[in-house]
Amino acid sequence: MPVHPNAKNMREEHIALAPVFHSPAVARCCKAWNRAFKAHREGGTNPVSIYLRANEAYREAMPPLSSPQNLCDFIACVAHGVTVRAICDIQAAALLQAAGVASRAFKLVANTANTAASRADQRKNKISGCETVDWDFTALKTTAYPEEPLAKPPQFAPKLA
């Protein structure tokens, strides 16, 4: 494939991670961007397309939103991608919105698990409706009243319009 004429005159591009900011996920995204950029530049791709393909590679290397740790890494990758212009602002907003949804889902799952466990631990008596009370009602004698309909329904005064 012939080298695009403008690709020869392009300056060498490389995105890297600052040494003080050590994140394996962000480093993986940077490596993916650099590999794609180099491969497309050497392949003679149009210079505009080179950046588009490299940016796609960066986003594809981001971790999936499958755990709280991956969520933090995903957000770090988005933030770094915006900083080095591998991710545009519109894409970043959508990606961060997805991260927010995932975060709420993780919190919901954690709260549901904690609530179910705490309800089982807190239930000390077996009378329905008294789960939140710490008193012991098991020794009390209960009386069941039959449900009978009211003999005469109550009369209400009509509304005056």
C-alpha positions in Angstrom: 0.0 0.0 0.0 1.5 3.4 -1.0 2.4 5.8 1.8 0.1 8.8 1.9 2.1 11.9 0.9 1.1 13.8 4.0 1.9 10.9 6.3 5.6 11.2 5.5 5.7 14.8 6.8 3.9 14.1 10.0 5.8 14.6 13.2 6.3 11.6 15.5 3.3 11.3 17.9 3.4 9.4 21.1 1.1 9.6 24.2 2.5 8.5 27.5 1.6 8.3 31.1 3.3 10.6 33.6 5.6 8.6 36.0 3.8 10.0 39.1 0.4 8.7 37.8 0.8 5.0 37.7 -2.3 3.2 36.4 -2.0 -0.1 34.5 -5.3 0.5 32.8 -4.3 4.0 31.5 -0.9 2.7 30.4 -2.7 -0.1 28.4 -4.9 2.5 26.7 -1.8 4.6 25.9 0.0 1.6 24.5 -3.0 0.7 22.3 -3.2 4.3 21.0 0.6 4.3 20.2 0.4 0.9 18.4 -2.6 1.9 16.3 -1.0 5.3 15.5 2.3 3.7 14.4 0.6 1.0 12.4 -1.7 3.3 10.5 1.1 5.9 9.9 3.4 3.3 8.5 0.6 1.8 6.5 0.0 5.1 4.7 -3.4 5.9 6.1 -4.8 9.4 5.6 -3.4 11.6 8.5 -6.8 12.5 9.8 -7.9 8.8 9.8 -4.7 7.9 11.7 -5.8 9.9 14.7 -9.4 8.6 14.5 -8.1 5.0 14.4 -5.7 5.6 17.3 -8.5 7.2 19.4 -10.7 4.2 18.7 -7.9 1.9 19.8 -7.6 3.9 23.0 -11.3 3.6 23.8 -11.4 -0.1 23.0 -8.6 -0.8 25.4 -10.5 0.8 28.3 -11.6 -1.7 31.0 -15.2 -3.0 31.1 -17.5 -1.6 33.7 -17.8 -5.0 35.5 -16.4 -4.2 39.0 -15.8 -1.2 41.2 -12.1 -1.4 40.5 -12.7 -1.4 36.8 -15.0 1.5 37.3 -12.2 3.6 38.8 -9.8 2.5 36.1 -12.4 3.4 33.4 -12.9 6.9 34.8 -9.1 7.4 35.0 -8.8 6.3 31.3 -11.6 8.7 30.3 -9.9 11.6 32.2 -6.5 10.9 30.7 -8.0 10.4 27.3 -9.6 13.9 27.5 -6.3 15.4 28.6 -4.3 13.9 25.8 -7.2 14.5 23.3 -7.8 10.9 22.6 -11.4 11.3 23.7 -13.5 14.3 22.8 -15.7 16.1 25.3 -19.0 14.7 23.9 -17.7 11.1 24.0 -16.3 11.7 27.5 -19.7 12.9 28.7 -21.4 9.8 27.4 -18.7 7.5 28.8 -18.8 9.2 32.3 -22.6 8.9 32.2 -22.2 5.2 31.6 -19.8 5.0 34.5 -22.3 6.8 36.7 -25.0 4.3 35.9 -22.6 1.5 36.7 -21.6 3.1 39.9 -25.3 3.4 41.0 -25.8 -0.3 40.0 -22.9 -1.4 42.2 -24.3 0.6 45.1 -27.7 -0.8 44.6 -26.4 -4.4 44.6 -24.3 -3.7 47.7 -27.2 -2.1 49.5 -29.6 -4.9 48.6 -27.2 -7.5 49.9 -26.5 -5.5 53.1 -30.2 -4.9 53.7 -31.1 -8.5 53.3 -28.4 -9.6 55.6 -29.2 -7.0 58.2 -32.9 -7.8 58.1 -32.2 -11.5 58.7 -29.8 -10.6 61.6 -32.2 -8.1 63.2 -35.3 -10.2 63.2 -35.5 -11.4 66.7 -39.2 -12.1 67.0 -41.5 -14.0 64.7 -44.6 -11.8 64.9 -45.3 -10.2 61.6 -45.2 -6.4 61.7 -42.8 -6.3 64.7 -39.5 -6.8 62.8 -38.1 -3.4 63.8 -39.0 -3.7 67.5 -36.5 -5.2 69.8 -39.1 -6.4 72.3 -39.9 -10.0 72.8 -43.6 -10.7 72.1 -43.4 -14.5 72.0 -44.6 -14.8 75.7 -47.7 -12.7 75.1 -51.1 -14.2 74.4 -52.6 -12.9 71.2 -56.3 -12.7 70.4 -57.5 -13.0 66.8 -60.6 -11.0 66.0 -62.8 -12.1 63.1 -63.2 -9.6 60.4 -66.8 -8.6 60.0 -68.2 -6.0 57.7 -69.6 -2.9 59.3 -73.3 -3.2 59.9 -74.0 0.3 58.6 -71.5 2.3 56.6 -70.7 5.8 58.0 -72.7 8.7 56.6 -70.8 11.7 55.3 -72.2 15.1 54.7 -72.5 15.9 51.0 -70.1 18.5 49.7 -71.6 21.8 48.8 -70.2 23.1 45.5 
